[in-house]
């Protein structure tokens, strides 16, 4: 069975809204994916790009909260 994962990005420039609709199967898959990402390496790669580092931290937080 394929899980539901849809997203919609509205706006432009600095005013963006991201809506994500997913089912439990897709949420569980994203939680498992989080375990395979070496976030320390990601942050090292983005140390010269503070915006990318903040985005990576936020993504990690979201994936972590999906697992709760």
Secondary structure, DSSP 4 states (H G I P E B T S, - for coil): -PPPEEEEEEEETTEEEEEEEE-HHHHHHHHHHHHHS-HHHHHHHTTT-HHHHHHHHHHHHHHHHHT-
